[in-house]
Amino acid sequence: MNERLDSLLRRYNELTLLIQDPELVKDQQKYRDTMREYAQLSEIASAQKEIEGLSAQMEETKAMVQTEKDSDMRELAREELRELELRIKDAEDKLKFLLIPKDPLDEKNIIMEIRAGTGGEEAALFVADLFRMYSRFAETKGWKFEIMNVNETNLGGFKEIVFSVSGKNVYENLRYESGVHRVQRVPATEASGRTHTSAVTVAVLPEADETEVEIRPEDLRIDVMRAGGPGGQCVNTTDSAVRITHIPSGVVVHCQDEKSQIKNKAKAMRILRARIYELEAAKAHSERAEARKNQVGSGDRSERIRTYNFPQNRLTDHRINLTLYKLDLIIEGDVEELFDALKLSSREEMLRATAS
């Protein structure tokens, strides 16, 4: 850990000099990459500086405890010493987390897919609820989101909705949402007032650049058709919907949200790249499958990760045994506490793994 810290601090000092070089801005890509790395290392350098400052205060306070003749002053110094010890421990814990190697995917934008599972119309309505939860959280973060494909129901739910989210550290915050989300509540369609249990699946795909995934035109089968769904000017009037099949992998993507066939094809290709990127990443990391099982969820879409119990206003995340009694706020986008707990648990697991 100390060797890694020394290495990163040396790199931070190098970057401090490099960003002062006026030649750097001539290469915009290099400038952005350098400033991003500098910002990350600045957090580590700041945390280390805080520890050094607190340690210096502690040494002065220890000397005061040993040399101060006034008993009241000695007791005050002892109290300050105990407080400094706690502050140093917090600062050291923070530094340990910062030293955990960041996943290069954390800064990526994502494509999120939410689909209704068991529960019929009630599951479709909950898909709409989850979409609203994520989109409102995105608004608080200043992220941008774009609907890429949607299949609506007559009661205002979604059988499926696919959308992209772009901004700072999107994947880092939303990566743990993949899996089965179970909802328990009295459906709007239930006349007798009985509580039903339904489920939806969520997939979070890091969005891939064209340079990161090679898709050969000859590996694609592209079909066009008339859009379907409840209403809409272009439904059943123009061949705007696009279905793309990637023959080698068998991945199929359908997009009909835009009136333009060209725009639908472009969106479908973005979704296809993300899905193939995810498949390739899973193959590349298959040897670490056991390690992933020990972390916060495997990312498997079949894993039940969370229960939303509306009658009790309760949300339970089964992976980290976290229960919050503020479901009414969470479903409206107040998910910061939940997402922070998931990130913290993951970092703690990684810290234990690096220490062993």
C-alpha positions as CSV (number, residue, x, y, z in Angstrom):
1,M,0.0,0.0,0.0
2,N,2.8,2.4,0.9
3,E,4.6,1.6,-2.4
4,R,1.5,2.4,-4.4
5,L,1.0,5.7,-2.4
6,D,4.6,6.7,-3.1
7,S,4.2,5.9,-6.8
8,L,1.0,7.9,-7.1
9,L,2.4,10.9,-5.3
10,R,5.4,10.9,-7.6
11,R,3.0,10.8,-10.5
12,Y,1.0,13.7,-9.0
13,N,4.2,15.8,-8.8
14,E,5.0,15.0,-12.4
15,L,1.5,16.1,-13.5
16,T,1.6,19.3,-11.4
17,L,4.5,20.3,-13.6
18,L,3.0,19.0,-16.8
19,I,-0.2,20.9,-16.6
20,Q,1.8,24.2,-16.4
21,D,3.2,23.4,-19.9
22,P,1.4,25.6,-22.5
23,E,2.2,22.9,-25.1
24,L,-0.2,20.5,-23.4
25,V,-3.4,22.3,-24.5
26,K,-2.4,21.9,-28.2
27,D,-3.4,18.2,-27.9
28,Q,-6.9,18.4,-26.6
29,Q,-7.3,14.6,-26.0
30,K,-4.0,14.5,-24.1
31,Y,-5.0,17.6,-22.1
32,R,-8.4,16.1,-21.1
33,D,-6.8,12.8,-20.1
34,T,-4.1,14.6,-18.1
35,M,-6.5,16.8,-16.3
36,R,-8.7,13.8,-15.4
37,E,-5.7,11.9,-14.0
38,Y,-4.6,15.0,-12.1
39,A,-8.0,15.5,-10.5
40,Q,-8.0,11.9,-9.3
41,L,-4.5,12.1,-7.9
42,S,-5.2,15.5,-6.3
43,E,-7.7,13.7,-4.0
44,I,-5.0,11.3,-2.9
45,A,-2.4,14.0,-2.4
46,S,-4.9,16.1,-0.4
47,A,-5.8,13.1,1.8
48,Q,-2.1,12.4,2.5
49,K,-1.5,16.0,3.3
50,E,-4.4,16.0,5.8
51,I,-2.9,12.9,7.5
52,E,0.5,14.5,7.7
53,G,-1.0,17.7,9.2
54,L,-3.0,15.8,11.8
55,S,0.0,13.7,12.7
56,A,2.1,16.8,13.3
57,Q,-0.7,18.2,15.6
58,M,-0.8,14.8,17.4
59,E,3.0,15.0,18.1
60,E,2.6,18.5,19.5
61,T,-0.3,17.4,21.7
62,K,1.5,14.4,23.0
63,A,4.4,16.7,24.0
64,M,1.9,18.9,25.8
65,V,0.5,16.0,27.7
66,Q,4.0,15.0,28.9
67,T,5.3,18.5,29.8
68,E,2.2,20.5,30.8
69,K,2.2,21.1,34.6
70,D,-1.4,22.4,34.9
71,S,-3.7,19.4,35.4
72,D,-6.7,21.0,33.6
73,M,-4.5,21.8,30.6
74,R,-3.2,18.2,30.5
75,E,-6.7,16.9,30.5
76,L,-7.7,19.2,27.7
77,A,-4.7,18.0,25.7
78,R,-5.6,14.3,26.3
79,E,-9.2,15.0,25.0
80,E,-7.7,16.7,21.9
81,L,-5.4,13.7,21.5
82,R,-8.3,11.3,21.5
83,E,-10.1,13.5,18.9
84,L,-7.0,13.6,16.7
85,E,-6.7,9.8,16.8
86,L,-10.2,9.5,15.5
87,R,-9.7,12.1,12.8
88,I,-6.5,10.4,11.7
89,K,-8.2,7.0,11.5
90,D,-11.0,8.5,9.4
91,A,-8.5,10.2,7.1
92,E,-6.5,7.0,6.8
93,D,-9.6,5.0,5.9
94,K,-10.5,7.6,3.3
95,L,-7.0,7.3,1.8
96,K,-7.2,3.5,1.7
97,F,-10.4,3.8,-0.3
98,L,-8.8,6.3,-2.7
99,L,-5.8,3.9,-3.2
100,I,-8.1,1.1,-4.5
101,P,-7.5,1.0,-8.2
102,K,-10.5,2.6,-10.0
103,D,-12.4,0.5,-12.5
104,P,-11.8,2.1,-15.9
105,L,-15.5,1.5,-16.6
106,D,-16.6,3.8,-13.7
107,E,-16.4,6.9,-15.9
108,K,-18.4,5.5,-18.8
109,N,-21.8,6.5,-19.8
110,I,-24.4,3.7,-19.8
111,I,-27.4,2.2,-21.6
112,M,-30.0,1.0,-19.1
113,E,-32.7,-1.5,-20.0
114,I,-35.7,-2.1,-17.8
115,R,-38.2,-4.9,-18.7
116,A,-41.4,-6.1,-17.1
117,G,-41.2,-9.7,-15.7
118,T,-43.8,-11.6,-13.7
119,G,-46.9,-9.6,-12.8
120,G,-48.4,-8.5,-16.1
121,E,-49.7,-4.9,-16.2
122,E,-48.5,-4.2,-12.6
123,A,-44.9,-5.1,-13.5
124,A,-45.2,-2.8,-16.5
125,L,-46.3,0.1,-14.2
126,F,-43.4,-0.6,-11.9
127,V,-41.0,-0.3,-14.9
128,A,-42.4,3.2,-15.3
129,D,-41.8,3.9,-11.6
130,L,-38.2,2.7,-11.8
131,F,-37.6,4.8,-14.9
132,R,-38.9,7.9,-13.1
133,M,-36.7,7.1,-10.1
134,Y,-33.5,6.8,-12.2
135,S,-34.3,9.8,-14.4
136,R,-35.0,12.1,-11.4
137,F,-31.8,11.0,-9.8
138,A,-30.0,11.7,-13.1
139,E,-31.5,15.2,-13.0
140,T,-30.1,15.9,-9.5
141,K,-26.6,14.8,-10.8
142,G,-26.8,17.0,-13.9
143,W,-26.7,13.9,-16.1
144,K,-28.3,13.7,-19.5
145,F,-30.6,10.8,-20.4
146,E,-32.2,9.9,-23.8
147,I,-34.9,7.3,-24.4
148,M,-33.7,4.9,-27.1
149,N,-36.6,2.5,-27.3
150,V,-39.9,2.1,-25.4
151,N,-42.8,-0.3,-25.6
152,E,-45.8,1.3,-23.8
153,T,-48.9,-0.3,-22.4
154,N,-52.4,1.1,-22.5
155,L,-52.4,1.9,-18.7
156,G,-49.2,4.0,-18.9
157,G,-46.7,1.4,-18.0
158,F,-43.8,0.0,-20.1
159,K,-43.2,-3.6,-21.1
160,E,-39.7,-2.4,-21.9
161,I,-37.8,0.9,-21.9
162,V,-34.2,1.4,-23.0
163,F,-32.4,4.7,-22.4
164,S,-28.9,6.1,-22.2
165,V,-27.5,8.1,-19.3
166,S,-24.4,10.3,-19.8
167,G,-22.4,12.4,-17.4
168,K,-19.7,12.2,-14.7
169,N,-19.1,8.8,-13.2
170,V,-22.5,7.4,-14.4
171,Y,-21.5,3.7,-14.4
172,E,-19.8,4.0,-11.0
173,N,-23.2,5.1,-9.5
174,L,-25.6,2.9,-11.4
175,R,-23.6,-0.3,-12.0
176,Y,-25.1,-2.1,-9.1
177,E,-28.7,-1.8,-10.4
178,S,-28.5,-4.8,-12.7
179,G,-30.7,-7.7,-11.5
180,V,-34.2,-8.5,-10.5
181,H,-36.2,-5.8,-8.7
182,R,-39.2,-7.2,-6.8
183,V,-42.2,-5.0,-5.9
184,Q,-44.9,-5.7,-3.3
185,R,-48.0,-3.5,-3.4
186,V,-51.7,-3.3,-4.1
187,P,-51.9,-2.8,-7.9
188,A,-54.1,-0.1,-9.4
189,T,-55.8,-2.9,-11.3
190,E,-56.7,-4.9,-8.1
191,A,-60.3,-4.3,-7.0
192,S,-60.1,-6.5,-3.8
193,G,-57.2,-4.6,-2.2
194,R,-54.8,-7.6,-2.1
195,T,-51.1,-7.1,-2.2
196,H,-49.4,-8.6,-5.2
197,T,-45.7,-9.4,-5.9
198,S,-44.3,-8.5,-9.3
199,A,-40.8,-8.3,-10.7
200,V,-38.8,-6.4,-13.3
201,T,-35.3,-6.9,-14.6
202,V,-32.7,-4.1,-15.0
203,A,-29.6,-4.3,-17.1
204,V,-26.9,-1.7,-16.9
205,L,-24.5,-1.7,-19.9
206,P,-21.4,0.5,-20.1
207,E,-21.7,2.3,-23.4
208,A,-18.9,1.4,-25.8
209,D,-17.2,3.6,-28.3
210,E,-17.0,2.5,-32.0
211,T,-13.3,1.9,-31.5
212,E,-13.8,-0.5,-28.6
213,V,-16.1,-3.0,-30.3
214,E,-15.5,-4.2,-33.9
215,I,-18.8,-5.0,-35.6
216,R,-18.4,-6.1,-39.2
217,P,-21.2,-5.1,-41.6
218,E,-21.4,-8.7,-43.0
219,D,-22.1,-10.0,-39.4
220,L,-25.4,-8.0,-39.3
221,R,-28.9,-8.7,-40.5
222,I,-31.0,-5.5,-40.6
223,D,-34.8,-5.7,-40.9
224,V,-37.1,-2.7,-41.1
225,M,-40.8,-2.8,-40.2
226,R,-43.7,-0.7,-39.1
227,A,-43.6,0.5,-35.5
228,G,-46.1,-1.0,-33.1
229,G,-47.6,0.1,-29.8
230,P,-50.6,2.1,-28.5
231,G,-51.0,5.1,-30.7
232,G,-48.6,7.5,-32.2
233,Q,-48.5,9.2,-35.6
234,C,-46.1,6.8,-37.2
235,V,-47.5,3.6,-35.8
236,N,-48.4,1.3,-38.7
237,T,-47.9,4.0,-41.3
238,T,-44.1,4.0,-42.1
239,D,-41.4,1.4,-42.0
240,S,-39.4,3.3,-39.4
241,A,-38.8,0.5,-36.9
242,V,-35.4,-1.3,-37.1
243,R,-34.3,-4.7,-35.9
244,I,-30.6,-5.6,-36.0
245,T,-29.3,-9.1,-35.5
246,H,-25.7,-9.7,-34.8
247,I,-25.3,-13.1,-36.3
248,P,-22.1,-14.4,-34.5
249,S,-23.4,-13.6,-31.0
250,G,-27.2,-14.0,-31.7
251,V,-27.8,-10.6,-30.0
252,V,-31.0,-8.9,-31.4
253,V,-31.8,-5.2,-30.9
254,H,-35.1,-3.6,-31.8
255,C,-35.6,0.2,-32.0
256,Q,-38.8,2.1,-33.0
257,D,-38.8,5.2,-30.8
258,E,-37.9,7.7,-33.6
259,K,-39.9,8.5,-36.6
260,S,-36.8,8.3,-38.7
261,Q,-35.5,4.9,-39.8
262,I,-32.0,6.3,-39.9
263,K,-32.2,7.5,-36.3
264,N,-33.6,4.3,-35.1
265,K,-30.8,2.4,-36.8
266,A,-28.2,4.6,-35.1
267,K,-29.7,4.1,-31.7
268,A,-30.0,0.3,-32.3
269,M,-26.3,0.2,-33.2
270,R,-25.4,2.0,-29.9
271,I,-27.4,-0.6,-27.9
272,L,-25.9,-3.4,-29.9
273,R,-22.3,-2.2,-29.3
274,A,-23.1,-1.9,-25.5
275,R,-24.5,-5.5,-25.4
276,I,-21.6,-7.0,-27.3
277,Y,-19.1,-5.0,-25.2
278,E,-20.7,-6.5,-22.1
279,L,-20.4,-10.0,-23.5
280,E,-16.8,-9.5,-24.3
281,A,-16.0,-8.0,-20.9
282,A,-17.7,-11.0,-19.2
283,K,-15.6,-13.5,-21.2
284,A,-12.4,-11.5,-20.4
285,H,-13.1,-11.6,-16.7
286,S,-14.5,-15.1,-16.4
287,E,-11.5,-16.2,-14.4
288,R,-12.4,-13.7,-11.7
289,A,-15.9,-15.1,-11.4
290,E,-15.4,-16.3,-7.9
291,A,-14.1,-12.9,-6.8
292,R,-17.1,-11.2,-8.3
293,K,-19.5,-13.5,-6.4
294,N,-18.0,-12.2,-3.2
295,Q,-18.6,-8.6,-4.1
296,V,-21.8,-6.5,-4.2
297,G,-23.8,-8.7,-6.6
298,S,-22.5,-10.5,-9.6
299,G,-24.3,-8.2,-12.1
300,D,-26.3,-11.2,-13.1
301,R,-29.7,-10.1,-14.4
302,S,-31.3,-13.2,-12.8
303,E,-30.1,-12.3,-9.3
304,R,-32.9,-10.8,-7.1
305,I,-31.2,-7.7,-5.7
306,R,-33.9,-5.6,-4.1
307,T,-37.5,-5.6,-2.7
308,Y,-39.8,-2.6,-2.8
309,N,-42.6,-3.0,-0.2
310,F,-45.0,-0.2,-0.6
311,P,-47.5,-1.1,2.2
312,Q,-44.6,-0.8,4.8
313,N,-42.8,2.0,2.9
314,R,-39.7,-0.3,3.0
315,L,-36.9,-0.9,0.6
316,T,-34.5,-3.8,1.2
317,D,-31.3,-4.4,-0.7
318,H,-30.6,-8.1,-0.2
319,R,-26.9,-8.0,-1.2
320,I,-25.8,-5.7,1.6
321,N,-28.7,-6.4,4.0
322,L,-29.7,-2.7,3.9
323,T,-33.3,-1.8,4.8
324,L,-34.6,1.8,4.5
325,Y,-38.1,3.0,5.5
326,K,-38.4,5.8,3.1
327,L,-39.6,4.1,-0.1
328,D,-41.9,7.0,-0.9
329,L,-38.8,9.3,-1.2
330,I,-36.6,6.7,-2.9
331,I,-39.1,6.0,-5.7
332,E,-39.1,9.8,-6.4
333,G,-35.3,9.8,-7.0
334,D,-33.9,10.2,-3.4
335,V,-31.5,7.2,-3.9
336,E,-28.1,8.8,-2.9
337,E,-28.0,7.0,0.5
338,L,-28.7,3.7,-1.2
339,F,-26.2,4.1,-3.9
340,D,-23.5,5.3,-1.5
341,A,-24.0,2.3,0.7
342,L,-23.6,0.0,-2.3
343,K,-20.4,1.7,-3.4
344,L,-19.0,1.7,0.1
345,S,-19.7,-2.1,0.5
346,S,-18.0,-2.8,-2.8
347,R,-14.9,-0.8,-1.8
348,E,-14.7,-2.5,1.5
349,E,-14.8,-5.9,-0.3
350,M,-12.1,-4.7,-2.7
351,L,-10.0,-3.4,0.3
352,R,-10.2,-6.8,2.0
353,A,-9.3,-8.5,-1.2
354,T,-6.2,-6.3,-1.7
355,A,-5.1,-6.8,1.9
356,S,-5.3,-10.6,1.8
